[in-house]
């Protein structure tokens, strides 16, 4: 299972839009997907058509009240797509957990009990680098950074990269920046092209080839509690997120292929050595 934290402490980067629609796209390709809303604003929860005040339990209960993830889990109306929702109470979680031992790994331990049911977990992080984001980073192996194609795109990313590095070194070895997604991209604007060049120069092969184009339908879909595929399946936003999902899945298959190729080549060499040894022994016995 791939656990991915989607982070950018800069607001308006398309973080929640990316979590919801990438998750929905992966689900359309037959993947079992869990979305975790760690943002007290509960935008992912609202985007999927839920009214947070009407929910009985949320991620807050997992973190503060030791409620099991099973009790909080919602199976959405979308096939293969589930949700751990958020409520405004989540904003007080950092204060309430200040004296709790192991407070930075509570989410990780909760997800372990249900992770075998899902192919992907996408975590929508708050626009800050506090305890909630730390829980996401200790739970995930991969970090995706959505970056809006604008002048201040790379502003403040230094602190985020430093936080990921510290978590990887001290708490969750292997956590890494696995992908950067350019959002609100307009090929006609010079500033977008310049930002794309800068991001590619900075992150190199971690930048996804898919650009999420600026699209009114993407902005309108959340107010109807729908993903882009329900709201306007023919929109550029739907095309782009399906393309991004394919790119994510393709990266997974390439990784599996590399993992399988190494041992298979080594096994072939070992078999050849064993065969040559066998032939040598036969020659010795025949001489005797």
Secondary structure, DSSP 8 states (H G I E B T S, - for coil): -EEEEE--SSTTSSHHHHHHHHHHHHHHTT--EEEEE--TT-HHHHHTT--GGG-S--HHHHHHS---HHHH-EE-SSTTEEEE---GGGGGHHHHTTT-TTGGGHHHHHHHTTGGG-SEEEEE--SS-SHHHHHHHHH-SEEEEEEESSTTTTTTHHHHHHHHHHHHHHTSTT-EEEEEEEEEE-TT-HHHHHHHHHHHHHHGGGEEEEEEE--HHHHHHGGGT--HHHH-TTSHHHHHHHHHHHHHHHHHHHHHHHHHHHHHHHHHHHHHHHHHHHHHHHHHHHH-
